[in-house]
Amino acid sequence: MYLTKEEERILNGECGWANQTCMKILTRLGELFNAEKLIPISSAHVSGVSYKTLGDAAVEFLQALADGGARVKVKTTLNPQSLDPEHLTKRLPKTLCEKQLNVLEQFERMGTTESLTCTPYYLEKPSRESHLAWAESSAVVYANSVLGAWTNREGGPSALAAALMGKTPDYGMHRAENRQPNLLVNVETRLQNETEFGALGIHLGKLLRDKIPIIQGLGKTSKDSLKQLSAAVATTGMTNMFHCNNCSETKGIEKVSVKAKDIRRTIQELSTASCKKCDLVFIGCPHCSLAEMKQIAQTVQGRKVKHGTELWVCTSSHIKETARDYVNEIERSGGQVLAGVCTVVSWTEKLGIETIMTNSAKTAYYAPTLSKAETILSPMKECLRAAFQR
Ligand code: F3S
C-alpha cells in the first residue's frame, strides 16, 4: 500500500507509540483488503463506548492511547454508553458507574465529542459522497443508503484509529464500483409500520450476507422506517448498503421476493414472551429522531404510565435538548427520556427487567442474549398503548 512520507514516519514510530499503533491498524486493514492508499475522512464515529461491551482490557488500551498523546484529527462522535446519569446511576452498582465514567474520560482526553448516540447524523448530517469511518452498523447502513455518504462498517478500534489519523484505507464502500446493487428484492406486501420495516431488515440480513440489494415495493417510506430497516439488516447480515428506488439497472441480477408471511414469521420469532405483560416498554433503538419524539409526546398526552411498567424513550442529549417540550410531556406521563444509552448496552437485568416490549427489531433480536429478557415486538402505537393505564 502506498504511504506518504509522513505516514511512513508515523508507521516507523517517529511520532510516538499511540500514533504508530493507529497507523499499524489502518495499514494492516488496508493490506488485508487490497487498498492502494489511505484517504482523508470528514468524520469518525466510534462504537465500544459502553463499559458493558468493552471490559477492562479495552479500557486499558484506551488509557494507553490517551496517555500516549493520541488526539482525534476529525470530528469524532461516540456510540451510547451503559447508563444515563440522570436516570440510571442510582439504580446501578457504583463500581460499574465509575468504570463507565473512566471510559468517557479517556475518550474526552483524546478530543472526541461526547455525543453518545447511535444516530450521529442527527447532530450533523454528513454530505453526500463524503468519506467517513463509522462504526455502529445501523448508522453505517443509514449513512450509505439514505444519506449517500460513503463508509465501511468499521469496528471500534479501526474507527478510533481512523479518527486519530484522520484517514481510512481506500477499499470497500469507499469505491464507487463496490456500491452497485447485485440483488433485486421484491417486497410483495405493503409494509404497515416501522416494526415491519425492521422485520424486513432482519429477514433480508440473513438472506443477503454482504450483497447490496435494490429493494422494490416499499411504497412511500419515512426516514424513520428506513432507519429501522438499516439497523435490522445490519443486525443479521454484513450488508452495508441498500438501494430503494426504481433503479432500472436490474437486468441480469439475481432476484428474491419477500412475502407477507416472511414478515409475520420474523415478528413472531422475535417475540419470545408468552404473554403481553412487560416490565419495560422501550422506544428508541436506534435513538429517536425529533419526529419520533413528537409522535410519542402526542400519543402520551394526558395519560399515565401503568404501575409496575416502565417507559423508556432513548435518544441523544442533542435531540433531548432540542425536543424539550416533547420531553416534558413524556415525563409528565411518567415516562423517562434517557439520553446516551439504550437497553442493549446497559444492564437492564440488574434493574429487575425481565420482559421488554419494543418497536425495534434490532433490540428484540439482541434482548434475549444481551439483556437476558423476554421480548414483545410491536409497533410504537401498540407499545405505548401497553405502557398506559386504560
Ligand atoms: Fe443504538 Fe442501542 Fe439500538 S446503540 S442501534 S439503540 S442497540
Boltz pocket constraint, residues with backbone or C-beta under 6 A from the ligand:
constraints:
  - pocket:
      binder: B
      contacts: [[A, 79], [A, 80], [A, 118], [A, 138], [A, 231], [A, 284], [A, 285], [A, 286], [A, 287], [A, 314], [A, 341], [A, 342], [A, 343], [A, 344], [A, 345], [A, 362], [A, 363]]
      max_distance: 6.0
